[in-house]
Amino acid sequence: MRRTLAEGRASGLVSGLGAATADAIYGCIAGFGLTFISTFLVSQQAWLHLLGGVFLCYLGLKTLLANPQRKQP
């Protein structure tokens, strides 16, 4: 807006179009990047389930075998 007031309509329009183009490019990069990541995670779903289950079993065993501390009165 400052550029439009200081240098005229044409300069403001070009600046606005440049900013909008940059935002569109960043949005496309983010959107396609998230699509790639989600596609990868879905394709590796079995391994992720296996690793998550093993981790939960580890946490359960660690909790079960832990020696609880008694509170001091």
N, C-alpha and C positions, 0 to 999 in steps of 0.2 A: 504494500500500500504506500509505503514511504517512497519507493522508487517511482510509482505512478504519479504521485504528487510532485516529486522533484524533477523527474525527467520526461514525463508525458505518458500517454496511454499505450503507445507501442512498446515502450520499454517495460512498462508494468505487465503488459500482456505476455511478452516474451519471458519475463522472469517467472510469472505464474505458471506458464506452460512448462518451463524447465523444472520447476519444483514439483509439479504434478507428474511429469514424466519420471523423475527420480523416485517419487513415492510409489508409482506404479511398478517400476522395476524392482524396488525393494520388496514390495508386496508379492510379486511373482516369485522372486527368489525364496521368500519365506514360505509361500504356499507350496511350491514344488518341493522344497526341502522337507516340509512336514509330510507330504505325500510319500516321498522316498523313505523316510524314517518309518512311517506307519506300515508301508508295504514290507519293509525289511522285518519289522517286529512280528507281523502276522505270519510271514514265511518261516520264522524261527520260533513259532509258538510252542512247539513240543519241547525244544531245548529250554526255553524260558520256564515252562511249567516244571520240568525236571529239576532245574537249578533252584527254583523257588521252593519246591518240596523238600529238597535236600537241606536247604538253608533253614527251613522251618523245623525239620527234624533235629538239626544241630542245636537250634535255640531251645527246643524242648528238652533235649538231653542235658544241655548245659544248666537249665533251670532245675531239672529233676535232681541232678547230681550236686547241685550247689549246697554248701554248708551254711545254713542260715545263722546269722549273728543274733545273739540275744541282747535285748535292751538292758542297759545298766539302770538300776533304780535310783 
